């Protein structure tokens, strides 16, 4: 893996040539969205209205459209919808509902720990990057109650940490965000120090969020140790989830060291998480090898994967829900569609200039 990476990063003659990556499109995301929010599931490319909405996906959508607004403007209508959903999900106790029926009724008292973390991720990103001042202010105002977050789940802490890091970019003196980032990154760092090389016995889902959160925390808190632990975890994960010149992500039911590879059904959210983490590592280190891995994450969606099959539709921005050994899951739900858009956003922000070698 490492020699192939180096060849691509340096433009070596042995590096393969790839067609340009498409720009992210939002047509299908709009199709999944009503004035009330983003539908969770689709049957092929048709929203499954009967399955309703969830905070998980609306918070992730808020992250994605806020990033796009920061990069190129626009999407204010979508941002307002997703921000409104997350704010309406708040309970009187400061937590968040997750499941919402098509008629607008919440079907849970409090959502999962992951949904709590993702809500803070969305609000922190909105506070930094939402397309209008009132949206940025609404995200920042909501963050004053982030002290209610408390979880021992690594990914929930990672999502909340990412949101807190965004909030601190918008307002470096925000005390609640700084406290949240310290607490959540501490949970992850403690797990990483007690279980090496990876803080869990099994690689499960959204895996690169764990090192991404530590690198974000290290930068925001001025803690080099956290950044270095995050980079170490990411290097190990890249090696574990690579096959030659492409990523071979852990399947939906997870993977343990020693199990046969590749495994299926591989999920687009792994490509998004990996692209985000490698993008942060590139910004942190300046090493072009990490930029190569961002592009490789996006190319996974375009067919540079174990099955040689594309999951992203460049005409609509829809992304299939999973990669099988010889086929794809042709449903294009919210989670996968957001992942496809987001990985391409990362790639677009680090594409080489025209006077640089193509990797």
N, C-alpha and C positions, 0 to 999 in steps of 0.2 A: 504493500500500500504506500509506504513512504516514498520509494523511488518514483512511482507513478505520479504521486502528488507533486513531487519536486519537478518532474519533467513538465507537467502542465503549468506549474506556477512560474517557471523560468522560460517558458516558450521553447523548450528543447525540441529538436526535430522529431524525436520519437513521440511527442505528445499528439494525441488525436485532434482532428479538426471537427468542430461542431457548428451547426447552423445557429444563427442568432436566436436568443430566447425571445419569446413574444412578450409584449407589454401586458400587465395585468388588466383584465376587463371585469366589469361589474354588472353585465347584463343579467346573468343568472342570479346573482345576489339580489338584484332588484326584483326579479321574478319571485323569489322566496320571501320577499318582504312586503308587509302591509303597513298601514299607519300604526298598527298596534305593536309590531315587532317582526322579528325574523322567525319563520317557521323552522322547526328543527329538522324535519325529514322530507325526503322527496321520493316519489316513485318514478324512476328514470329522471326526467327534468321537471316533473310536475309536483308542486308542493303537496305534502300529505297534511292537509288542513286538520284532519281529525286527530293528529298527534300533537297539535298545539305548539307552544313556544317553551323556551327555557332561558334562564339567565345565563347559563354557561355560554350558549351561542351568541346571545345578544351582547354580552360583555366582550367576547372575542371579536365580534363584528365591530364594536366600538373601537377596539385596538386597531383593526385593519383600516377602517375608513379614516380614523384620525391620522394614522401614518400617511395615508395617501393625500390627505388634505395638507399635511405639512410639506409633502414632497412636491405636489403639483396643484394644490387648490381643489375646490369643488367638493361634492358629496355632502354638503351641509344638510340636505334633507335626510339622508340616511343616518348621518351622525346624530341628528336630533331625535330620530326614531329610536335608535339603539340606546342613546343616553337616557331618554325618557323611560324606556323599559327598565333599565338597571335602577334608576332612581325610584320607580314605582315598586320595584321588588323589595325595597327596604322594609323591614319590620319595625315595630315600635321599639324593640330591644336593640336595634342597630345591626342585626344580621340581615340576610337576604332570603326570600323565597327563591325557588328554582323553577318549579313546574307550573305552567300556566295554560289553562284550557283555551280553546278557540274563543269562548265567550268572555274571556278576560278574568275568570275566577282562578285564584291560586289554589293548587291542589296539595300543597304541603305547608307545614308550619314554618320550617326552616330547611333550606336546601343542604346539599352535601357540602363537606369541607371544601372540595374542589370548586364548587360554585361560589363559595364565599371568597376564596382566593382570586378566582377569575373576575368577580365583580370589582374587587379592589384594583386588579390589573387594568380593567377597562376604565375605571374612574381616574386612576393616576395618569393613564395615557391621554385621556380626554383633557385633564388639567394642563398637560404639557402641550398637546398638539391638536386639539379639536379645532374645527375651522372657524369658529366665531368666539368672540370674547365671552359672551354669556355662557356658552357651553364650557369653556375653560374654567370660568368662575364657578359654575355649578359642580364640575368635577372636583375642584379644589375645596369648595364648601363641604361637599359630602365627605371628603377625606378627614375631616375633623373628628369623625366617629370611628376611624379605623382601629382605635384601641380595643374595640370589641372583638377583633379577630383573635382566635386561639385554636390552634390545631397542632397535632403531632404528625400529620401526614405530609410527606416530603413535597409532593407536587402542589398541594394546597399552599404550603409555605412558599414554594417557589413562585407561584402566581402572585401571591400577595407581595412578595419581595420585589418582583418586577414592577408592580404598580407603585410601590413605595419609592423605588428608585426613579421612576418617571416623575412622581410628585416632587421629589427633591430636586430634579432638574428644573421644574417650573418654579419651585420655591425652596431654595437650599436651606432656609431656616425653619422649615415646617417641623415642629417638634413631634407631632403624632406620627408623621411619616418616618422620621428618623428612628423613633422607638420601634415602629413596626418592622422596619428594615433590619434593625439590630436583632430583634427577637427571631424573625423568620429565618434570616441567614444563619443565626446561631443554631437553630434546630437542624438545618441541613449540614452545616459544618461539623456538628457533633456526630451526626450519622456517618459522614464521610471519613472522619478520623477513627471511628470504631470498626469500620468495615471497608477494607481495601482489597481490590482496586475500585470497587463500586459500592455505594452505601446500601445496597439491597442484594439479597441472594438471587434475585431474578430481575432481568430487565423487563419492564412491563409496558408502559405507555407514556407518550409525551416525554421521552427520556431526557433529551438534551435540555429541557427546562431546568433541570437540577444544576448542571454546571453554569448555564446561562444566568441563573439567579445569583449564584455566588460571584460571578464576574461583575454583574451589575452592582451587587452590594459592595464589593471591594472597591470599585471605582467611586461610588457615592460616599462611602464611609472613610475613604482613604486608608483602607486596610489591605495591604499587599498580600497578606497571608490568604485572605478569602479569595482574592483574584487568582493566586497561584493554585489553590486547591481546585477552583473551578476549571482552570486551564488543564490541570492534570486529569480531572475527570473527563473533560471533553476529549482530550487526546486518546484516552483509553476507549471511550465510546466510539469515536471515529474508527479506531482500529477494529473494535469488536463488530461494528456494523458495516464493514466494507468488504467488497469482493472484487478484487482487481481494480478497475477504474470506475466502479459505481457503488452506490450505497445499497446495502442489503439489510433493510431494517427489521427489527424484531417484529414478529407477527402480533396480531391483536391479542392472542392468549399468552404472549410473553415468550421469553427465551432464557435458558440457563446455560452457563458455560459448559461445554461438552455435548450439548444437544446438536443433532444434525442441522445443517443449514443448506440452502435457505429455508425459511419458514414463511408460510402464507396464512392468513390474509394480512398483508402489510398495509399500513394506514397512512394517508397523506399528512396527518398531523405530525408524524415523525419527520417528514421532510421539512415542514415549517419550523419545528423546534430546532432541528439541526441547522437549518439556514440561519435562524436568528442567533443561535449560539456561536456559529462560526463567523458570522458577521461581527458579533461583539468581540470575538477573539482577534479578528483582523484589525478592528479599530484599536484594540488594546495593545497589540504587539507590533502592528505594522508589517507582519510577515505575510507575503503574498500567498503562501500556502493555504492560509485560511480563506482568502478570497476564492481560491480555486474550489474549496469545499462548499462555499456558499453556492457557487454556480453548479456544482455537482448535485447539491440538494435539489435545486430547481430542475436540473435535467432529469432527475429521477421521475418527476412528474411527466416529462415529455417522452419517456420510454427508455432512458438509460438506466435500466433496472434489471432485476433477475429474470423477468419474463419478456423484456423488450417491448412492452406495451405502454402506450401513452394513457395517462389518466386525466390530463388537463385539456379542455377544449379551448383553443385560442380564439375561436369566434365568439364565444359567449362567456368565458370565464368559469364555466361549470367544471367541477372536478369529481371524478368517480370515487365511490366510497371505499374501494379497496383493491389491492393487487393480488390476484391468485396466480397459480403456477402457469396457467395457459389462458387466462381470461381476466376481466375486470368486473367488479361489482358495478353495474351500470346505473345504480341509483346515485344521485348527485345532491346529497344533503348539505346542510349548512356547514357543519364542521369541516368536511372535506373541501367544499368550495372556498371557504375562508382560508384553508391551508394552502390551496393552490395559488390564490391571489397573493397571500403573504410571502410565500417563498419567492415568487417572481418579483415582489417589491424589493426584497433583500437583494436579489440578483441585479435588479435594475440600478440599485444604489451603489453597486460596486463593479459594474461592468468596466472593462478597460477602455481607455480612450482610443480613438481611431489610430493614434500613433504608437500604441502599445501592441505587443504580441497578443494574439488571441489564445485563450487557454481553454 
